[in-house]
């Protein structure tokens, strides 16, 4: 079918076959090409959720530690340190 969208060719390796077999149990009667689309779509959503959770975890850690190192270095510390650096 003509399309302007990108197409992908996927070889049914052992790993892909196992994933398709598992998908076939969940969505019986679907052709393997449709199962592949469903796997990609569903797992893409799951990966996006994990990414969002990881981002939230990292931002919470930043908030938790923000400002906790204030005052460790005296005023002018960096300027003093950089005096000996080549230009």
PDB file as gemmi writes it, atoms N, CA and C in Angstrom:
CRYST1    1.000    1.000    1.000  90.00  90.00  90.00 P 1                      
ATOM      1  N   UNK A   1       0.842  -1.169   0.000  1.00  0.00           N  
ATOM      2  CA  UNK A   1       0.000   0.000   0.000  1.00  0.00           C  
ATOM      3  C   UNK A   1       0.889   1.236   0.000  1.00  0.00           C  
ATOM      4  N   UNK A   2       0.643   2.187  -0.867  1.00  0.00           N  
ATOM      5  CA  UNK A   2       1.465   3.399  -0.916  1.00  0.00           C  
ATOM      6  C   UNK A   2       1.319   4.227   0.361  1.00  0.00           C  
ATOM      7  N   UNK A   3       2.415   4.801   0.795  1.00  0.00           N  
ATOM      8  CA  UNK A   3       2.403   5.660   1.980  1.00  0.00           C  
ATOM      9  C   UNK A   3       3.597   6.590   1.941  1.00  0.00           C  
ATOM     10  N   UNK A   4       3.474   7.719   2.613  1.00  0.00           N  
ATOM     11  CA  UNK A   4       4.615   8.617   2.741  1.00  0.00           C  
ATOM     12  C   UNK A   4       5.341   8.371   4.062  1.00  0.00           C  
ATOM     13  N   UNK A   5       4.783   7.507   4.885  1.00  0.00           N  
ATOM     14  CA  UNK A   5       5.390   7.204   6.175  1.00  0.00           C  
ATOM     15  C   UNK A   5       6.542   6.222   6.021  1.00  0.00           C  
ATOM     16  N   UNK A   6       7.435   6.257   6.998  1.00  0.00           N  
ATOM     17  CA  UNK A   6       8.573   5.333   6.970  1.00  0.00           C  
ATOM     18  C   UNK A   6       8.088   3.914   7.211  1.00  0.00           C  
ATOM     19  N   UNK A   7       8.759   2.979   6.596  1.00  0.00           N  
ATOM     20  CA  UNK A   7       8.466   1.558   6.783  1.00  0.00           C  
ATOM     21  C   UNK A   7       9.682   0.901   7.414  1.00  0.00           C  
ATOM     22  N   UNK A   8       9.422  -0.171   8.149  1.00  0.00           N  
ATOM     23  CA  UNK A   8      10.500  -0.904   8.801  1.00  0.00           C  
ATOM     24  C   UNK A   8      10.382  -2.371   8.443  1.00  0.00           C  
ATOM     25  N   UNK A   9      11.510  -2.977   8.249  1.00  0.00           N  
ATOM     26  CA  UNK A   9      11.541  -4.403   7.976  1.00  0.00           C  
ATOM     27  C   UNK A   9      12.104  -5.076   9.221  1.00  0.00           C  
ATOM     28  N   UNK A  10      11.383  -6.058   9.743  1.00  0.00           N  
ATOM     29  CA  UNK A  10      11.797  -6.743  10.962  1.00  0.00           C  
ATOM     30  C   UNK A  10      11.946  -8.218  10.657  1.00  0.00           C  
ATOM     31  N   UNK A  11      13.095  -8.767  10.984  1.00  0.00           N  
ATOM     32  CA  UNK A  11      13.326 -10.197  10.821  1.00  0.00           C  
ATOM     33  C   UNK A  11      12.814 -10.919  12.052  1.00  0.00           C  
ATOM     34  N   UNK A  12      12.117 -12.007  11.861  1.00  0.00           N  
ATOM     35  CA  UNK A  12      11.583 -12.767  12.988  1.00  0.00           C  
ATOM     36  C   UNK A  12      12.688 -13.632  13.590  1.00  0.00           C  
ATOM     37  N   UNK A  13      13.471 -12.996  14.440  1.00  0.00           N  
ATOM     38  CA  UNK A  13      14.507 -13.716  15.179  1.00  0.00           C  
ATOM     39  C   UNK A  13      13.840 -14.559  16.260  1.00  0.00           C  
ATOM     40  N   UNK A  14      14.629 -15.331  16.996  1.00  0.00           N  
ATOM     41  CA  UNK A  14      14.069 -16.138  18.084  1.00  0.00           C  
ATOM     42  C   UNK A  14      13.379 -15.250  19.122  1.00  0.00           C  
ATOM     43  N   UNK A  15      14.009 -14.115  19.439  1.00  0.00           N  
ATOM     44  CA  UNK A  15      13.432 -13.204  20.430  1.00  0.00           C  
ATOM     45  C   UNK A  15      12.118 -12.609  19.941  1.00  0.00           C  
ATOM     46  N   UNK A  16      12.087 -12.206  18.675  1.00  0.00           N  
ATOM     47  CA  UNK A  16      10.871 -11.633  18.096  1.00  0.00           C  
ATOM     48  C   UNK A  16       9.782 -12.695  18.032  1.00  0.00           C  
ATOM     49  N   UNK A  17      10.146 -13.909  17.670  1.00  0.00           N  
ATOM     50  CA  UNK A  17       9.168 -15.000  17.605  1.00  0.00           C  
ATOM     51  C   UNK A  17       8.562 -15.266  18.979  1.00  0.00           C  
ATOM     52  N   UNK A  18       9.399 -15.264  20.022  1.00  0.00           N  
ATOM     53  CA  UNK A  18       8.873 -15.474  21.382  1.00  0.00           C  
ATOM     54  C   UNK A  18       7.901 -14.367  21.776  1.00  0.00           C  
ATOM     55  N   UNK A  19       8.254 -13.127  21.443  1.00  0.00           N  
ATOM     56  CA  UNK A  19       7.366 -12.004  21.757  1.00  0.00           C  
ATOM     57  C   UNK A  19       6.053 -12.125  20.992  1.00  0.00           C  
ATOM     58  N   UNK A  20       6.128 -12.515  19.735  1.00  0.00           N  
ATOM     59  CA  UNK A  20       4.918 -12.681  18.939  1.00  0.00           C  
ATOM     60  C   UNK A  20       4.069 -13.846  19.442  1.00  0.00           C  
ATOM     61  N   UNK A  21       4.713 -14.915  19.856  1.00  0.00           N  
ATOM     62  CA  UNK A  21       3.979 -16.049  20.426  1.00  0.00           C  
ATOM     63  C   UNK A  21       3.238 -15.633  21.696  1.00  0.00           C  
ATOM     64  N   UNK A  22       3.894 -14.855  22.531  1.00  0.00           N  
ATOM     65  CA  UNK A  22       3.251 -14.369  23.758  1.00  0.00           C  
ATOM     66  C   UNK A  22       2.092 -13.432  23.416  1.00  0.00           C  
ATOM     67  N   UNK A  23       2.296 -12.573  22.418  1.00  0.00           N  
ATOM     68  CA  UNK A  23       1.243 -11.651  22.001  1.00  0.00           C  
ATOM     69  C   UNK A  23       0.050 -12.408  21.431  1.00  0.00           C  
ATOM     70  N   UNK A  24       0.341 -13.492  20.752  1.00  0.00           N  
ATOM     71  CA  UNK A  24      -0.725 -14.308  20.163  1.00  0.00           C  
ATOM     72  C   UNK A  24      -1.613 -14.913  21.251  1.00  0.00           C  
ATOM     73  N   UNK A  25      -1.040 -15.192  22.401  1.00  0.00           N  
ATOM     74  CA  UNK A  25      -1.824 -15.699  23.529  1.00  0.00           C  
ATOM     75  C   UNK A  25      -2.746 -14.607  24.062  1.00  0.00           C  
ATOM     76  N   UNK A  26      -2.271 -13.389  24.048  1.00  0.00           N  
ATOM     77  CA  UNK A  26      -3.059 -12.265  24.564  1.00  0.00           C  
ATOM     78  C   UNK A  26      -4.117 -11.813  23.567  1.00  0.00           C  
ATOM     79  N   UNK A  27      -3.752 -11.799  22.281  1.00  0.00           N  
ATOM     80  CA  UNK A  27      -4.674 -11.350  21.241  1.00  0.00           C  
ATOM     81  C   UNK A  27      -4.823 -12.458  20.195  1.00  0.00           C  
ATOM     82  N   UNK A  28      -5.522 -13.522  20.518  1.00  0.00           N  
ATOM     83  CA  UNK A  28      -5.634 -14.654  19.590  1.00  0.00           C  
ATOM     84  C   UNK A  28      -6.355 -14.262  18.297  1.00  0.00           C  
ATOM     85  N   UNK A  29      -5.931 -14.898  17.216  1.00  0.00           N  
ATOM     86  CA  UNK A  29      -6.571 -14.681  15.929  1.00  0.00           C  
ATOM     87  C   UNK A  29      -6.039 -13.503  15.132  1.00  0.00           C  
ATOM     88  N   UNK A  30      -5.176 -12.703  15.735  1.00  0.00           N  
ATOM     89  CA  UNK A  30      -4.585 -11.562  15.026  1.00  0.00           C  
ATOM     90  C   UNK A  30      -3.431 -12.061  14.158  1.00  0.00           C  
ATOM     91  N   UNK A  31      -3.265 -11.499  12.961  1.00  0.00           N  
ATOM     92  CA  UNK A  31      -2.087 -11.863  12.165  1.00  0.00           C  
ATOM     93  C   UNK A  31      -0.818 -11.359  12.849  1.00  0.00           C  
ATOM     94  N   UNK A  32       0.280 -12.016  12.591  1.00  0.00           N  
ATOM     95  CA  UNK A  32       1.531 -11.665  13.267  1.00  0.00           C  
ATOM     96  C   UNK A  32       1.960 -10.224  12.965  1.00  0.00           C  
ATOM     97  N   UNK A  33       1.666  -9.728  11.793  1.00  0.00           N  
ATOM     98  CA  UNK A  33       2.018  -8.336  11.482  1.00  0.00           C  
ATOM     99  C   UNK A  33       1.256  -7.375  12.399  1.00  0.00           C  
ATOM    100  N   UNK A  34      -0.005  -7.664  12.663  1.00  0.00           N  
ATOM    101  CA  UNK A  34      -0.800  -6.817  13.569  1.00  0.00           C  
ATOM    102  C   UNK A  34      -0.318  -6.980  15.008  1.00  0.00           C  
ATOM    103  N   UNK A  35       0.074  -8.207  15.370  1.00  0.00           N  
ATOM    104  CA  UNK A  35       0.610  -8.435  16.716  1.00  0.00           C  
ATOM    105  C   UNK A  35       1.862  -7.600  16.931  1.00  0.00           C  
ATOM    106  N   UNK A  36       2.684  -7.512  15.906  1.00  0.00           N  
ATOM    107  CA  UNK A  36       3.909  -6.716  15.998  1.00  0.00           C  
ATOM    108  C   UNK A  36       3.570  -5.248  16.263  1.00  0.00           C  
ATOM    109  N   UNK A  37       2.593  -4.730  15.564  1.00  0.00           N  
ATOM    110  CA  UNK A  37       2.165  -3.340  15.776  1.00  0.00           C  
ATOM    111  C   UNK A  37       1.639  -3.164  17.199  1.00  0.00           C  
ATOM    112  N   UNK A  38       0.833  -4.113  17.675  1.00  0.00           N  
ATOM    113  CA  UNK A  38       0.279  -4.011  19.026  1.00  0.00           C  
ATOM    114  C   UNK A  38       1.379  -4.073  20.079  1.00  0.00           C  
ATOM    115  N   UNK A  39       2.354  -4.950  19.870  1.00  0.00           N  
ATOM    116  CA  UNK A  39       3.482  -5.035  20.807  1.00  0.00           C  
ATOM    117  C   UNK A  39       4.250  -3.723  20.859  1.00  0.00           C  
ATOM    118  N   UNK A  40       4.521  -3.173  19.713  1.00  0.00           N  
ATOM    119  CA  UNK A  40       5.273  -1.916  19.663  1.00  0.00           C  
ATOM    120  C   UNK A  40       4.488  -0.806  20.344  1.00  0.00           C  
ATOM    121  N   UNK A  41       3.214  -0.696  20.037  1.00  0.00           N  
ATOM    122  CA  UNK A  41       2.383   0.366  20.606  1.00  0.00           C  
ATOM    123  C   UNK A  41       2.268   0.228  22.114  1.00  0.00           C  
ATOM    124  N   UNK A  42       1.919  -0.964  22.569  1.00  0.00           N  
ATOM    125  CA  UNK A  42       1.723  -1.167  24.005  1.00  0.00           C  
ATOM    126  C   UNK A  42       3.021  -1.008  24.787  1.00  0.00           C  
ATOM    127  N   UNK A  43       4.094  -1.560  24.271  1.00  0.00           N  
ATOM    128  CA  UNK A  43       5.366  -1.436  24.979  1.00  0.00           C  
ATOM    129  C   UNK A  43       5.940  -0.034  24.874  1.00  0.00           C  
ATOM    130  N   UNK A  44       5.641   0.678  23.810  1.00  0.00           N  
ATOM    131  CA  UNK A  44       6.055   2.072  23.710  1.00  0.00           C  
ATOM    132  C   UNK A  44       5.416   2.906  24.808  1.00  0.00           C  
ATOM    133  N   UNK A  45       4.147   2.642  25.084  1.00  0.00           N  
ATOM    134  CA  UNK A  45       3.456   3.349  26.163  1.00  0.00           C  
ATOM    135  C   UNK A  45       4.075   2.994  27.515  1.00  0.00           C  
ATOM    136  N   UNK A  46       4.405   1.719  27.705  1.00  0.00           N  
ATOM    137  CA  UNK A  46       5.019   1.290  28.969  1.00  0.00           C  
ATOM    138  C   UNK A  46       6.385   1.946  29.163  1.00  0.00           C  
ATOM    139  N   UNK A  47       7.160   2.031  28.106  1.00  0.00           N  
ATOM    140  CA  UNK A  47       8.476   2.673  28.189  1.00  0.00           C  
ATOM    141  C   UNK A  47       8.314   4.155  28.513  1.00  0.00           C  
ATOM    142  N   UNK A  48       7.331   4.799  27.916  1.00  0.00           N  
ATOM    143  CA  UNK A  48       7.085   6.214  28.202  1.00  0.00           C  
ATOM    144  C   UNK A  48       6.728   6.409  29.677  1.00  0.00           C  
ATOM    145  N   UNK A  49       5.924   5.495  30.238  1.00  0.00           N  
ATOM    146  CA  UNK A  49       5.574   5.584  31.660  1.00  0.00           C  
ATOM    147  C   UNK A  49       6.804   5.417  32.541  1.00  0.00           C  
ATOM    148  N   UNK A  50       7.673   4.481  32.185  1.00  0.00           N  
ATOM    149  CA  UNK A  50       8.903   4.279  32.951  1.00  0.00           C  
ATOM    150  C   UNK A  50       9.776   5.519  32.862  1.00  0.00           C  
ATOM    151  N   UNK A  51       9.876   6.108  31.674  1.00  0.00           N  
ATOM    152  CA  UNK A  51      10.670   7.330  31.506  1.00  0.00           C  
ATOM    153  C   UNK A  51      10.125   8.460  32.374  1.00  0.00           C  
ATOM    154  N   UNK A  52       8.803   8.608  32.409  1.00  0.00           N  
ATOM    155  CA  UNK A  52       8.186   9.650  33.224  1.00  0.00           C  
ATOM    156  C   UNK A  52       8.439   9.402  34.704  1.00  0.00           C  
ATOM    157  N   UNK A  53       8.342   8.135  35.135  1.00  0.00           N  
ATOM    158  CA  UNK A  53       8.584   7.798  36.539  1.00  0.00           C  
ATOM    159  C   UNK A  53      10.042   8.061  36.910  1.00  0.00           C  
ATOM    160  N   UNK A  54      10.951   7.735  36.012  1.00  0.00           N  
ATOM    161  CA  UNK A  54      12.380   7.968  36.260  1.00  0.00           C  
ATOM    162  C   UNK A  54      12.663   9.466  36.356  1.00  0.00           C  
ATOM    163  N   UNK A  55      12.064  10.243  35.486  1.00  0.00           N  
ATOM    164  CA  UNK A  55      12.237  11.693  35.533  1.00  0.00           C  
ATOM    165  C   UNK A  55      11.698  12.245  36.852  1.00  0.00           C  
ATOM    166  N   UNK A  56      10.533  11.778  37.272  1.00  0.00           N  
ATOM    167  CA  UNK A  56       9.948  12.240  38.535  1.00  0.00           C  
ATOM    168  C   UNK A  56      10.852  11.873  39.705  1.00  0.00           C  
ATOM    169  N   UNK A  57      11.433  10.673  39.669  1.00  0.00           N  
ATOM    170  CA  UNK A  57      12.339  10.235  40.730  1.00  0.00           C  
ATOM    171  C   UNK A  57      13.573  11.126  40.787  1.00  0.00           C  
ATOM    172  N   UNK A  58      14.131  11.439  39.630  1.00  0.00           N  
ATOM    173  CA  UNK A  58      15.323  12.293  39.583  1.00  0.00           C  
ATOM    174  C   UNK A  58      15.021  13.713  40.050  1.00  0.00           C  
ATOM    175  N   UNK A  59      13.888  14.257  39.624  1.00  0.00           N  
ATOM    176  CA  UNK A  59      13.529  15.605  40.053  1.00  0.00           C  
ATOM    177  C   UNK A  59      13.281  15.660  41.558  1.00  0.00           C  
ATOM    178  N   UNK A  60      12.681  14.603  42.102  1.00  0.00           N  
ATOM    179  CA  UNK A  60      12.461  14.551  43.552  1.00  0.00           C  
ATOM    180  C   UNK A  60      13.792  14.524  44.290  1.00  0.00           C  
ATOM    181  N   UNK A  61      14.770  13.794  43.757  1.00  0.00           N  
ATOM    182  CA  UNK A  61      16.096  13.750  44.383  1.00  0.00           C  
ATOM    183  C   UNK A  61      16.756  15.124  44.328  1.00  0.00           C  
ATOM    184  N   UNK A  62      16.604  15.814  43.222  1.00  0.00           N  
ATOM    185  CA  UNK A  62      17.167  17.162  43.109  1.00  0.00           C  
ATOM    186  C   UNK A  62      16.524  18.073  44.139  1.00  0.00           C  
ATOM    187  N   UNK A  63      15.200  18.016  44.239  1.00  0.00           N  
ATOM    188  CA  UNK A  63      14.492  18.836  45.235  1.00  0.00           C  
ATOM    189  C   UNK A  63      14.930  18.489  46.655  1.00  0.00           C  
ATOM    190  N   UNK A  64      15.110  17.192  46.921  1.00  0.00           N  
ATOM    191  CA  UNK A  64      15.488  16.724  48.258  1.00  0.00           C  
ATOM    192  C   UNK A  64      16.865  17.261  48.670  1.00  0.00           C  
ATOM    193  N   UNK A  65      17.785  17.324  47.727  1.00  0.00           N  
ATOM    194  CA  UNK A  65      19.154  17.734  48.048  1.00  0.00           C  
ATOM    195  C   UNK A  65      19.467  19.193  47.715  1.00  0.00           C  
ATOM    196  N   UNK A  66      18.517  19.885  47.101  1.00  0.00           N  
ATOM    197  CA  UNK A  66      18.752  21.280  46.713  1.00  0.00           C  
ATOM    198  C   UNK A  66      19.094  22.117  47.944  1.00  0.00           C  
ATOM    199  N   UNK A  67      20.204  22.817  47.846  1.00  0.00           N  
ATOM    200  CA  UNK A  67      20.622  23.704  48.928  1.00  0.00           C  
ATOM    201  C   UNK A  67      21.348  23.029  50.062  1.00  0.00           C  
ATOM    202  N   UNK A  68      21.438  21.716  50.062  1.00  0.00           N  
ATOM    203  CA  UNK A  68      22.060  21.017  51.186  1.00  0.00           C  
ATOM    204  C   UNK A  68      23.585  21.190  51.218  1.00  0.00           C  
ATOM    205  N   UNK A  69      24.172  21.673  50.147  1.00  0.00           N  
ATOM    206  CA  UNK A  69      25.621  21.877  50.120  1.00  0.00           C  
ATOM    207  C   UNK A  69      25.997  23.357  50.213  1.00  0.00           C  
ATOM    208  N   UNK A  70      24.995  24.169  50.476  1.00  0.00           N  
ATOM    209  CA  UNK A  70      25.253  25.611  50.589  1.00  0.00           C  
ATOM    210  C   UNK A  70      26.200  25.866  51.757  1.00  0.00           C  
ATOM    211  N   UNK A  71      27.130  26.757  51.549  1.00  0.00           N  
ATOM    212  CA  UNK A  71      28.046  27.137  52.619  1.00  0.00           C  
ATOM    213  C   UNK A  71      29.257  26.232  52.776  1.00  0.00           C  
ATOM    214  N   UNK A  72      29.407  25.228  51.942  1.00  0.00           N  
ATOM    215  CA  UNK A  72      30.579  24.348  52.047  1.00  0.00           C  
ATOM    216  C   UNK A  72      31.859  25.048  51.616  1.00  0.00           C  
ATOM    217  N   UNK A  73      31.728  25.989  50.703  1.00  0.00           N  
ATOM    218  CA  UNK A  73      32.887  26.710  50.207  1.00  0.00           C  
ATOM    219  C   UNK A  73      32.742  28.188  50.562  1.00  0.00           C  
ATOM    220  N   UNK A  74      33.840  28.786  50.908  1.00  0.00           N  
ATOM    221  CA  UNK A  74      33.805  30.200  51.293  1.00  0.00           C  
ATOM    222  C   UNK A  74      33.585  31.086  50.064  1.00  0.00           C  
ATOM    223  N   UNK A  75      33.064  32.283  50.270  1.00  0.00           N  
ATOM    224  CA  UNK A  75      32.881  33.197  49.144  1.00  0.00           C  
ATOM    225  C   UNK A  75      34.221  33.449  48.444  1.00  0.00           C  
ATOM    226  N   UNK A  76      34.192  33.463  47.118  1.00  0.00           N  
ATOM    227  CA  UNK A  76      35.400  33.705  46.338  1.00  0.00           C  
ATOM    228  C   UNK A  76      36.244  32.462  46.117  1.00  0.00           C  
ATOM    229  N   UNK A  77      35.798  31.303  46.566  1.00  0.00           N  
ATOM    230  CA  UNK A  77      36.566  30.059  46.442  1.00  0.00           C  
ATOM    231  C   UNK A  77      36.913  29.763  44.979  1.00  0.00           C  
ATOM    232  N   UNK A  78      35.922  29.836  44.090  1.00  0.00           N  
ATOM    233  CA  UNK A  78      36.184  29.508  42.691  1.00  0.00           C  
ATOM    234  C   UNK A  78      37.145  30.494  42.041  1.00  0.00           C  
ATOM    235  N   UNK A  79      36.968  31.757  42.327  1.00  0.00           N  
ATOM    236  CA  UNK A  79      37.862  32.758  41.747  1.00  0.00           C  
ATOM    237  C   UNK A  79      39.299  32.504  42.202  1.00  0.00           C  
ATOM    238  N   UNK A  80      39.462  32.171  43.469  1.00  0.00           N  
ATOM    239  CA  UNK A  80      40.798  31.867  44.014  1.00  0.00           C  
ATOM    240  C   UNK A  80      41.374  30.626  43.337  1.00  0.00           C  
ATOM    241  N   UNK A  81      40.562  29.621  43.178  1.00  0.00           N  
ATOM    242  CA  UNK A  81      40.993  28.372  42.551  1.00  0.00           C  
ATOM    243  C   UNK A  81      41.419  28.611  41.100  1.00  0.00           C  
ATOM    244  N   UNK A  82      40.708  29.448  40.406  1.00  0.00           N  
ATOM    245  CA  UNK A  82      40.945  29.674  38.981  1.00  0.00           C  
ATOM    246  C   UNK A  82      42.123  30.601  38.706  1.00  0.00           C  
ATOM    247  N   UNK A  83      42.675  31.223  39.694  1.00  0.00           N  
ATOM    248  CA  UNK A  83      43.825  32.131  39.500  1.00  0.00           C  
ATOM    249  C   UNK A  83      45.007  31.408  38.840  1.00  0.00           C  
ATOM    250  N   UNK A  84      45.207  30.149  39.193  1.00  0.00           N  
ATOM    251  CA  UNK A  84      46.341  29.392  38.691  1.00  0.00           C  
ATOM    252  C   UNK A  84      46.079  28.686  37.369  1.00  0.00           C  
ATOM    253  N   UNK A  85      44.882  28.772  36.856  1.00  0.00           N  
ATOM    254  CA  UNK A  85      44.532  28.102  35.602  1.00  0.00           C  
ATOM    255  C   UNK A  85      45.127  28.854  34.418  1.00  0.00           C  
ATOM    256  N   UNK A  86      45.618  28.115  33.428  1.00  0.00           N  
ATOM    257  CA  UNK A  86      46.104  28.785  32.216  1.00  0.00           C  
ATOM    258  C   UNK A  86      44.919  29.390  31.465  1.00  0.00           C  
ATOM    259  N   UNK A  87      45.205  30.457  30.750  1.00  0.00           N  
ATOM    260  CA  UNK A  87      44.131  31.133  30.005  1.00  0.00           C  
ATOM    261  C   UNK A  87      44.081  30.733  28.580  1.00  0.00           C  
TER     262      UNK A  87                                                      
END                                                                             
